[in-house]
Amino acid sequence: MNKISCNIIGDLLPLYVDGAVSEDTKKLVEEHLAECEECKKAAEEMRKELVLPVHETVRAAETSFLQKMKKTWQKRRIRTAVISVAVTAVVILGSYMALTFPQWVIPYEQENFSVAVEDGQVCVYYTGEGGINCSYGYDGENEFFLYFTRNPWSAYVEPLLKDAEQEEPYRYQIDSVDRISKVYYGEFSKGLDVLYGKEAEMAAQTELIWTKDEVMP
């Protein structure tokens, strides 16, 4: 253990002379005083400066008060630390929810979407700005309906974290070209989940972006 410096002992001496320190601190100070004449003289001078005799009841009350203040201060530090951690957690959670929960449909723009058949699979590519958060699709009778969404994180934060030169287009693989004849893209104002099985109503809310006739002889 490193030797305690005289500066630290000097800070503790007033409390030590008043008897307002714990047993461990008292032992630490007394061990130092046994080896250091200068600090020992300083302690003796402090004791001489106490001209007026202090009644034991008063001394005990002062010691008790100081110890209570010390405990109160420690509790406040712990409470402050807990509150700080809680506030930080709330801020982080709130920021996460604000960046990831809201989502909106990416509108169809012909220059940003393309459909290709690769190894017998129909694939949709998106090359527009901003990342995609989720993909939603419904496999109808030889028809496929889909839409892409993004949130604040994928739209504004992710692009800053990626290397634009190495970024590849978003790819969505649908199904075998033998099973798909048409691909529709749309916003589905009623929500795709409530339109399952209603292909005609889906087609009215979407745009036809690919047909098998375009690629098959």
QUIFENDA-V266700 format. One record per pair of residues at least 12 apart in sequence whose ideal C-beta (glycine too) atoms are under 8 Angstrom apart, sorted by sequence separation. I is the first residue (numbers start at 1). GAP is how many residues later the second one is. D is the distance in whole Angstrom. If there is no record, write none. Layout:
I | GAP | D
I | GAP | D
This chain:
113 | 12 | 7
135 | 12 | 8
136 | 12 | 8
12 | 13 | 6
16 | 13 | 5
113 | 13 | 6
114 | 13 | 7
135 | 13 | 5
136 | 13 | 7
112 | 14 | 6
113 | 14 | 8
134 | 14 | 7
135 | 14 | 8
188 | 14 | 7
112 | 15 | 6
113 | 15 | 8
133 | 15 | 8
134 | 15 | 5
190 | 15 | 8
12 | 16 | 8
13 | 16 | 7
111 | 16 | 8
112 | 16 | 4
132 | 16 | 5
133 | 16 | 5
186 | 16 | 7
189 | 16 | 6
12 | 17 | 6
111 | 17 | 8
132 | 17 | 7
133 | 17 | 5
188 | 17 | 6
132 | 18 | 6
133 | 18 | 5
184 | 18 | 7
187 | 18 | 7
188 | 18 | 7
109 | 19 | 7
131 | 19 | 6
184 | 19 | 6
186 | 19 | 5
9 | 20 | 6
106 | 20 | 7
130 | 20 | 6
133 | 20 | 7
186 | 20 | 3
133 | 21 | 4
185 | 21 | 6
186 | 21 | 6
106 | 22 | 7
122 | 22 | 7
124 | 22 | 7
126 | 22 | 6
132 | 22 | 6
148 | 22 | 7
184 | 22 | 4
185 | 22 | 6
9 | 23 | 5
131 | 23 | 4
184 | 23 | 7
4 | 24 | 6
9 | 24 | 8
106 | 24 | 8
130 | 24 | 7
131 | 24 | 7
148 | 24 | 8
184 | 24 | 6
185 | 24 | 5
130 | 25 | 4
183 | 25 | 7
184 | 25 | 7
6 | 26 | 8
13 | 26 | 7
17 | 26 | 6
106 | 26 | 7
130 | 26 | 8
146 | 26 | 7
182 | 26 | 6
183 | 26 | 6
9 | 27 | 7
16 | 27 | 7
131 | 27 | 4
183 | 27 | 4
4 | 28 | 6
130 | 28 | 8
131 | 28 | 6
146 | 28 | 7
182 | 28 | 7
183 | 28 | 8
10 | 29 | 7
13 | 29 | 6
17 | 29 | 5
130 | 29 | 6
182 | 29 | 5
6 | 30 | 6
9 | 30 | 5
13 | 30 | 6
17 | 30 | 6
103 | 30 | 6
129 | 30 | 7
144 | 30 | 5
181 | 30 | 7
182 | 30 | 7
103 | 31 | 7
131 | 31 | 8
144 | 31 | 7
181 | 31 | 5
6 | 32 | 7
10 | 32 | 7
14 | 32 | 7
180 | 32 | 7
6 | 33 | 6
13 | 33 | 6
17 | 33 | 8
100 | 33 | 8
137 | 35 | 8
177 | 35 | 7
139 | 36 | 7
144 | 36 | 5
135 | 37 | 5
137 | 37 | 7
142 | 37 | 7
143 | 37 | 7
146 | 37 | 7
132 | 38 | 5
142 | 38 | 7
143 | 38 | 7
144 | 38 | 7
146 | 38 | 7
147 | 38 | 6
177 | 38 | 8
131 | 39 | 8
142 | 39 | 4
143 | 39 | 5
144 | 39 | 5
145 | 39 | 5
146 | 39 | 6
147 | 39 | 6
177 | 39 | 8
19 | 40 | 7
142 | 40 | 7
143 | 40 | 8
144 | 40 | 7
145 | 40 | 8
147 | 40 | 6
18 | 41 | 8
106 | 41 | 7
143 | 41 | 7
145 | 41 | 7
147 | 41 | 6
20 | 42 | 7
105 | 42 | 5
106 | 42 | 5
127 | 42 | 5
20 | 43 | 5
105 | 43 | 7
106 | 43 | 7
126 | 43 | 6
127 | 43 | 8
145 | 43 | 8
18 | 44 | 7
19 | 44 | 6
105 | 44 | 6
106 | 44 | 6
125 | 44 | 5
126 | 44 | 4
18 | 45 | 7
104 | 45 | 6
125 | 45 | 7
147 | 45 | 7
20 | 46 | 4
103 | 46 | 4
104 | 46 | 7
125 | 46 | 6
126 | 46 | 8
20 | 47 | 7
103 | 47 | 7
104 | 47 | 8
124 | 47 | 8
125 | 47 | 8
145 | 47 | 7
18 | 48 | 8
103 | 48 | 5
123 | 48 | 6
124 | 48 | 4
102 | 49 | 6
123 | 49 | 7
101 | 50 | 7
102 | 50 | 6
123 | 50 | 5
124 | 50 | 7
15 | 51 | 8
100 | 51 | 5
122 | 51 | 8
123 | 51 | 7
99 | 52 | 7
100 | 52 | 8
121 | 52 | 5
122 | 52 | 4
99 | 53 | 5
100 | 53 | 5
121 | 53 | 7
122 | 53 | 6
98 | 54 | 7
99 | 54 | 4
121 | 54 | 7
122 | 54 | 8
138 | 54 | 6
145 | 54 | 8
121 | 55 | 6
122 | 55 | 5
120 | 56 | 6
121 | 56 | 7
136 | 56 | 5
143 | 56 | 6
120 | 57 | 6
138 | 57 | 8
145 | 57 | 5
99 | 58 | 7
120 | 58 | 7
122 | 58 | 5
138 | 58 | 6
141 | 58 | 6
145 | 58 | 8
124 | 59 | 7
140 | 59 | 4
117 | 60 | 5
143 | 60 | 8
122 | 61 | 7
124 | 61 | 8
145 | 61 | 6
140 | 62 | 7
138 | 64 | 7
115 | 68 | 6
113 | 72 | 7
108 | 77 | 5
108 | 78 | 7
107 | 80 | 7
105 | 82 | 4
105 | 83 | 8
124 | 85 | 8
124 | 86 | 8
122 | 88 | 7
115 | 94 | 6
115 | 95 | 4
113 | 96 | 6
117 | 98 | 5
108 | 99 | 5
110 | 99 | 8
108 | 101 | 7
